[in-house]
Amino acid sequence: MSEFIQYTLQGLAAGGFYALSALGLAVIFGVLGVVNFSHGACYMLGAVISAVLLAELHVGFWVALLVVPILMFGFGVLMERLLVRWLLALDPLYNFLLTFGLTLILVEAVKQRYGVSGLPYEVPAGLGGQVGIGSVNLSVYAIFACLFSVVVCVGVGLALTRTRIGMIVRAATEAPERTRALGIDVGRWVTPVFGFGIALAGLAGVLAAPTRAITAEMGSNFIIILFAVVVIGGLGSILGAVVAGFLVGLVEAYGIAYAPTYAQIVIFVLMALVVLVRPSGLFGREEVA
């Protein structure tokens, strides 16, 4: 029983990374209709930047949690203004290929600058070690990562449902045509929303840095699982992205623990089952299917 609880916590912590990134991916897809293949590379950049800030500028983990998302927001704004927006009127495949090409450029650039062996990043002070709850020993950092992800997701959810700007963004995400019909200029929200989605991917990278190998390739497997997350939750669904993120994290953790050979396969079996039963995903709209 104690091992099951440990695996559950590990799954929720990993699910937090998926939920944060999938939330940004869902918002970007909803507003722009862009399947951003570079989301995994942005996740990788968040981890790499946090490691570089620590090694070269002695900027710790807590400051990086604030600074890196801001930097990634700026990167997302530049990416949308200089590249993505020029292809929005064309077939979505063009932006998919664009972001795929950008992923290759970012990965190779990091390899050329920092090599392929990975960058070191220690667990921040105060979050190392384990805490005992009865007969169960739980990782302090895993508990923090899980709680932090939940708090951020809840905070984003409240911002999207309780503020005027949030409601406009949510409406533009879930029903862009009807939002335009009400006289709201969806176009003015495109750039900040894209930057916000990239910032969430960078934040997930910072959160993953102390527990994952920080390499140029760390986003490659991540983006594949991330697409499974958004398909399970429903393309463009904000709630679905969060719920599916934590669900996939749990499935992955249980798979690694009890059937390591099939750990990755189980995720895509789950995706296939969801698509067969409900093509639009758990919380997606039928027209998206």
C-alpha positions in Angstrom: 0.0 0.0 0.0 2.8 2.4 0.9 4.4 1.8 -2.6 1.1 2.5 -4.3 0.9 5.9 -2.5 4.4 6.7 -3.5 3.7 5.9 -7.2 0.5 7.9 -7.0 2.4 11.0 -5.7 5.1 10.5 -8.4 2.3 10.3 -11.0 0.6 13.4 -9.7 4.0 15.3 -9.8 4.6 14.2 -13.4 1.0 15.0 -14.2 1.6 18.5 -13.0 4.2 19.0 -15.7 1.8 17.6 -18.3 -1.1 19.6 -17.0 0.7 23.0 -17.1 2.1 22.4 -20.6 -1.2 21.0 -21.9 -3.1 23.9 -20.5 -0.9 26.3 -22.6 -1.2 24.1 -25.6 -5.0 23.9 -25.3 -5.3 27.7 -25.1 -3.0 28.2 -28.1 -5.0 25.7 -30.2 -8.3 27.2 -29.1 -7.5 30.8 -30.0 -5.2 30.4 -32.9 -6.1 26.9 -34.2 -2.3 26.2 -34.2 -1.0 22.7 -33.2 2.3 24.0 -31.6 4.8 21.2 -32.1 7.5 23.3 -30.5 5.8 23.2 -27.1 8.1 20.4 -26.0 11.1 22.4 -27.1 9.8 25.4 -25.0 9.5 23.0 -22.0 13.1 22.1 -22.6 14.1 25.7 -22.9 12.5 26.5 -19.5 14.6 23.8 -17.9 17.8 24.8 -19.7 17.4 28.5 -18.9 16.8 27.7 -15.2 20.0 25.6 -15.2 22.0 28.3 -17.0 20.7 31.0 -14.7 21.8 29.0 -11.7 25.3 28.1 -13.1 26.2 31.4 -14.6 24.2 34.1 -12.6 23.6 32.1 -9.4 19.8 32.7 -9.8 18.1 30.1 -7.6 15.1 28.0 -8.2 12.6 30.3 -6.5 13.6 33.3 -8.6 13.7 31.1 -11.7 10.0 30.2 -11.1 9.2 33.8 -11.7 11.9 34.9 -14.2 11.8 32.0 -16.7 8.1 32.2 -17.4 8.5 35.9 -18.1 11.4 35.2 -20.5 9.4 32.5 -22.2 6.4 34.8 -22.5 8.6 37.2 -24.4 9.9 34.4 -26.5 6.4 33.3 -27.3 5.4 36.9 -28.3 8.3 37.1 -30.7 7.6 33.7 -32.1 4.0 34.6 -32.8 4.7 38.1 -34.2 7.6 37.1 -36.4 6.6 33.6 -37.5 3.2 32.1 -36.6 0.9 34.9 -37.5 1.9 35.0 -41.2 0.6 31.5 -41.7 -2.6 31.7 -39.7 -4.7 32.2 -42.8 -3.3 29.1 -44.5 -3.8 25.4 -43.8 -2.9 24.5 -40.2 -0.4 22.1 -41.6 1.9 25.0 -42.4 2.2 26.2 -38.9 2.6 22.6 -37.7 5.6 22.3 -40.1 6.9 25.7 -39.0 6.8 24.8 -35.3 8.3 21.4 -36.1 11.2 23.1 -37.9 11.6 25.6 -35.0 11.9 22.6 -32.6 14.7 21.1 -34.7 16.5 24.5 -34.6 16.1 25.0 -30.9 17.2 21.4 -30.1 20.3 21.7 -32.3 21.2 25.1 -30.9 21.1 23.8 -27.3 23.2 20.8 -28.3 25.8 23.1 -30.0 26.0 25.4 -26.9 25.7 22.9 -24.0 26.4 19.5 -25.5 24.3 16.4 -25.1 25.4 15.2 -21.7 23.0 17.3 -19.8 23.1 20.2 -17.4 23.2 19.8 -13.6 20.4 21.1 -11.4 20.1 20.2 -7.7 16.9 20.0 -5.8 16.4 23.4 -4.1 17.3 23.8 -0.4 14.4 23.0 1.8 12.7 20.6 -0.7 15.2 17.8 -0.6 14.9 14.5 1.3 11.7 12.7 2.3 8.9 13.1 4.8 7.4 10.2 6.6 3.7 9.8 6.9 3.0 6.7 8.8 4.8 3.9 7.0 5.1 5.9 3.8 8.1 7.9 2.9 7.3 10.6 0.4 9.6 12.9 -1.6 9.3 16.5 -0.4 10.0 17.9 -3.8 7.4 15.6 -5.4 4.8 16.9 -2.9 5.8 20.4 -3.7 5.7 19.9 -7.5 2.2 18.3 -7.2 0.8 21.1 -5.0 2.4 23.8 -7.0 1.0 22.5 -10.2 -2.5 22.2 -8.7 -2.3 25.8 -7.3 -1.1 27.2 -10.7 -3.8 25.3 -12.6 -6.5 26.4 -10.1 -5.2 30.0 -10.3 -5.3 30.0 -14.1 -8.8 28.5 -14.0 -10.0 31.2 -11.6 -8.4 33.9 -13.8 -10.2 32.5 -16.8 -13.6 32.2 -15.1 -13.7 35.1 -12.7 -12.1 37.9 -14.6 -13.4 39.8 -17.7 -10.2 39.2 -19.6 -10.2 35.5 -18.6 -13.8 35.1 -19.8 -12.9 36.7 -23.2 -9.9 34.4 -23.6 -11.9 31.4 -22.5 -14.7 32.3 -25.0 -12.2 32.9 -27.7 -10.6 29.5 -26.9 -13.8 27.4 -26.9 -16.0 29.3 -29.4 -13.9 31.8 -31.4 -16.5 32.3 -34.2 -19.3 33.1 -31.8 -17.0 35.3 -29.8 -16.3 37.3 -33.0 -20.0 37.5 -33.7 -20.5 39.3 -30.4 -18.2 42.0 -31.5 -15.1 41.0 -29.6 -11.8 41.4 -31.5 -10.3 37.9 -31.0 -7.2 39.0 -33.0 -6.0 41.4 -30.3 -5.7 38.5 -27.8 -3.8 36.2 -30.2 -0.3 37.4 -29.3 -0.6 37.5 -25.5 -2.4 34.2 -25.4 0.3 32.6 -27.5 2.9 34.0 -25.1 1.0 32.9 -22.1 0.8 29.3 -23.5 4.6 29.3 -24.1 5.2 30.7 -20.6 3.3 27.8 -19.0 5.5 25.3 -21.0 8.6 27.2 -19.6 7.2 27.0 -16.1 6.7 23.3 -16.4 10.3 23.0 -17.5 11.6 24.9 -14.4 9.5 22.7 -12.2 10.9 19.6 -13.9 14.5 20.7 -13.8 15.4 19.3 -10.4 14.1 15.8 -11.1 14.7 15.3 -14.9 17.8 15.1 -16.9 18.2 18.5 -18.5 19.2 17.8 -22.1 18.3 19.2 -25.5 16.3 16.0 -26.2 14.2 16.1 -23.1 11.3 17.7 -24.9 11.1 15.1 -27.7 9.4 12.4 -25.7 7.5 15.0 -23.7 5.7 16.5 -26.7 4.5 13.1 -27.9 2.9 12.4 -24.5 1.6 16.0 -24.4 -0.3 15.4 -27.7 -1.8 12.3 -26.1 -2.8 14.4 -23.1 -4.6 17.0 -25.3 -6.3 14.4 -27.4 -7.6 12.6 -24.2 -8.8 15.8 -22.6 -10.2 17.2 -25.8 -8.6 19.6 -28.2 -9.1 23.2 -27.1 -10.6 22.1 -23.7 -8.9 23.9 -20.8 -10.5 21.7 -18.1 -9.7 18.6 -20.2 -6.0 19.5 -20.5 -5.6 19.8 -16.8 -7.6 16.6 -15.9 -6.0 14.6 -18.7 -2.5 15.8 -17.7 -2.8 14.5 -14.1 -4.5 11.3 -15.4 -1.7 10.5 -17.9 0.8 11.2 -15.1 -0.8 8.6 -12.9 -1.1 6.1 -15.8 2.6 6.6 -16.6 3.7 6.2 -13.0 1.7 3.0 -12.5 3.0 1.7 -15.8 6.6 2.3 -14.8 6.0 0.7 -11.4 4.1 -2.4 -12.4 4.7 -2.9 -16.1 7.8 -0.9 -17.1 8.1 -2.6 -20.5 4.7 -1.3 -21.5 4.6 2.0 -19.6 4.6 4.3 -22.6 2.3 2.0 -24.6 -0.4 2.1 -21.9 -0.7 5.9 -22.4 -1.5 5.5 -26.0 -3.8 2.6 -25.4 -5.7 4.9 -23.1 -5.8 7.6 -25.8 -7.1 5.1 -28.4 -9.8 3.9 -26.0 -10.9 7.5 -25.3 -11.0 8.4 -29.0 -13.0 5.3 -29.8 -15.6 5.9 -27.2 -15.6 9.8 -27.4 -13.8 11.1 -30.5 -13.9 14.7 -29.2 -12.0 13.7 -26.0 -13.3 13.7 -22.4 -14.2 17.4 -22.3 -13.9 18.4 -25.9 -16.6 19.8 -28.2 -18.2 17.5 -30.7 -17.4 19.8 -33.6 -13.7 19.5 -32.8 -13.9 15.7 -33.4 
